[in-house]
């Protein structure tokens, strides 16, 4: 709904059920940085898709979404339009938030 209302893309970050070192690097070097937060506030609607969610219904819905988009490797970040159609795909990129957001653009 938020993507439709704002005209922004959805940034869907798929999180594995188990700890993953590259996912943690992406989180620390990009997603937890102020530069990313500023960029995201202007450009996208954030969606974390936790494949290890504690709620059974949420876990099943997230697994279905991952399967629909062919998510098999992590970190996996998809850019989706308001209808959920994939318009881009990203993973970890060294260089911090600036390098990552430049690639996302």
N, C-alpha and C positions, 0 to 999 in steps of 0.2 A: 504494500500500500504506500509506504513512504517513498519508494522509487517512482511510482506513478505520480504522486503528488508533487514531487520535487523535480522530476525529469532527470534525475541522476541514475547512474548505473549502480548495480548492486555489486559490492565486493564481497564474495563468499569465500571465507577462509575455512578450508576443511581441516579438521584436527583429528589425528588418529587416536584410537582408544588407548594406546600405550605411549609413553614418553618417546620422543624422537629428537635427536640432537640438532638436526638442521631446522626443524620446526622451532625449537627454542632459540636458535640463532636468528631466525627471521623475526620472531617476537621481540627479542632484545634489541637487535640492531635496527629494526624498522618500525614495527607496530607500537612499541613503547616510546618512540621518540616524538618530541613536540612537533617537529617538522612534518611527520606523517599525520599527526592528529589535525594539524591545520589544513593540510592538503585534503584529507578525508572529509573534513567538515564541509568543504566547498564542493567536492567532486563526486562523492559516492555515499551510498547507504551501506553500512557495515553489517555483515551477517557472519557469525561464527557457527560453523556446522560441526558439532562435536559428535564424533562417531562413537565415543564412549560415554554418552550422556547417561546420567543416573536414572532418568525417567524412561521406562520401556517404550512408551508411545513416541517420545521425542527421539530416542535412539533408532527406532524403526523408521520414522520419517526421514531422519538424517541419512540413514543407510540407503534408503530409496533414492534420495536426492543425489547422493554420491554415485550410485549405480547408474542413474539416468545420465549423469555427466561423465561417466567413465573414469572416475577418480580412483586411482590405484596406487599412486606414489605421493609421498609427502616431502616437503610442504607443497600443497596445492591451493592456489588462489585463482578463482575464476571471476571474471567480470561478466555480469549478466545484465540484460536489459530488463525493463520493468515486467515483462512477461516471462522472464526466466530463461531466455535464449542466450546462449554463450556468445559473447562478443570479444572475449580475450581470455588469456590464460597466463599465469605467472607462477613463479616459484621463488626460491631464494636466489638473490643476486648480491654478491659482495659489494660493499661500497656504501652501505647505510641507507637511510631514508631517502636522501636526494637521488641516488642512483636508482632506487626501487621505484619511486614515484615517477621519475623520468621515463622509465621503461613502461610503467602503467599507462602513462599518457598516450 
